[in-house]
Amino acid sequence: MFKRTGKSQREAVLESGYGVAGEELAVEALTEFLRKRPALIEEWLLRSDNKRTSPGWCFTGHLVGHHPGGNEIRFTDVVETCALFIKREIEEIASH
């Protein structure tokens, strides 16, 4: 995803305007976006599976968790699960 732009994750997040004036991503808005583009869910699953960082967020279908030893949140809807993972990932990237 970020590789397509040639920018670092942080550059892409900062250039998006995320976090300016207290704006946050809403899980509901992300869920709606993903429902219209279900192929993106597979990309985010691959991103999570290929991560080699610790600590960090993980997404495994119906679970979002923080490694190591963080909370795990289970969902019945994979789209909502993915939306929360995206929100947590972007918040973490923006905070560094």
Phi, psi and omega in degrees: 000302180286332181298331181296334183268343184077009181252157173289162177303314182298316178301315181297317180294314181295319180291339179288343183089003180301136177088350179287135178056033175073013178294143176228156172281133176267131179303323181297316180294319177296320179299315178299317178299314182292327178299330179275345182223064186299338179297335180293334180299317178299321178297319179290325174298316178296319178301313180297316181295328183270357181294142178232038181242150175212127004283162178182167180275149176228155183221120182229056177088280181246016183223136169241131180216167177244126182255139356270150168063020180270181178293151173241138179238125181255142178233160171266343183251114182298331180292316177295322178299313180297319180300317178294319178301315179300314180301312181296318179300312183293321176299318180293316178299315183293334184278351182258000000 
